[in-house]
Amino acid sequence: MRCYICDKDADQVDSQRDADLVDCHSCGSYGISRSALSVLHANAYVFNIARTLDWLRQERKAGQARPMIHSQSGLWD
């Protein structure tokens, strides 16, 4: 699969009912909710990579091993 954030090769660890769990060599481990995926695809949005990577670092520093991106995250342009 392709990473939703950077579009590089990534592994889909699991696909839960409400989210995809992703391991990307560049972005690290994260989850993305189905509602966030719907917003991205419906509006042809792309992630602001720098803003998203910064947000992921902050979330991991706060103790979230696999931060979850939700539709309200606002990490796209």
C-alpha positions in Angstrom: 0.0 0.0 0.0 0.9 3.7 -0.2 1.3 5.9 2.9 -1.7 8.2 3.2 0.6 11.0 4.3 3.8 10.8 2.1 2.6 8.4 -0.6 5.7 6.2 -0.2 5.6 2.4 0.3 4.0 1.4 3.7 2.5 -1.6 5.4 -1.2 -1.8 6.4 -0.9 -3.4 9.7 -4.6 -3.9 10.3 -7.8 -2.6 8.9 -10.3 -2.2 11.7 -13.9 -1.3 11.1 -13.3 2.3 11.9 -9.7 2.9 10.9 -6.7 1.8 8.9 -3.5 1.2 10.9 -0.3 2.0 8.9 3.4 1.5 9.4 5.4 3.8 7.1 9.2 3.8 7.0 9.2 7.6 6.6 6.2 8.7 8.8 6.2 5.9 11.4 3.1 4.1 12.8 -0.2 5.9 12.8 -3.9 5.2 12.4 -6.4 7.0 10.2 -10.1 7.0 10.7 -12.6 6.1 8.0 -14.2 9.5 8.4 -10.8 11.2 7.8 -10.3 9.0 4.7 -13.7 10.0 3.4 -12.9 13.7 3.8 -9.6 13.3 2.1 -11.0 11.4 -0.9 -14.2 13.4 -1.3 -12.3 16.7 -1.4 -9.1 15.6 -3.1 -7.2 16.8 -0.1 -3.5 15.9 0.5 -1.7 15.9 3.8 0.5 18.9 4.6 3.5 16.6 5.2 5.5 18.9 7.5 2.5 19.8 9.7 1.4 16.1 9.9 4.9 14.8 10.8 5.2 17.5 13.5 1.8 16.6 14.9 2.7 12.9 14.9 6.0 13.7 16.8 4.0 15.7 19.4 1.5 12.9 19.8 4.2 10.3 20.2 6.0 12.5 22.7 2.7 12.7 24.7 2.7 8.9 24.9 0.6 7.9 21.8 2.5 5.0 20.2 0.2 5.0 17.2 -1.5 8.4 16.9 -4.9 8.4 15.3 -5.7 10.9 12.6 -9.4 11.9 12.7 -11.4 14.0 10.2 -11.2 17.0 12.6 -7.4 16.9 12.7 -7.1 19.5 9.8 -3.7 18.2 8.7 -4.4 18.6 5.0 -4.4 21.3 2.5 
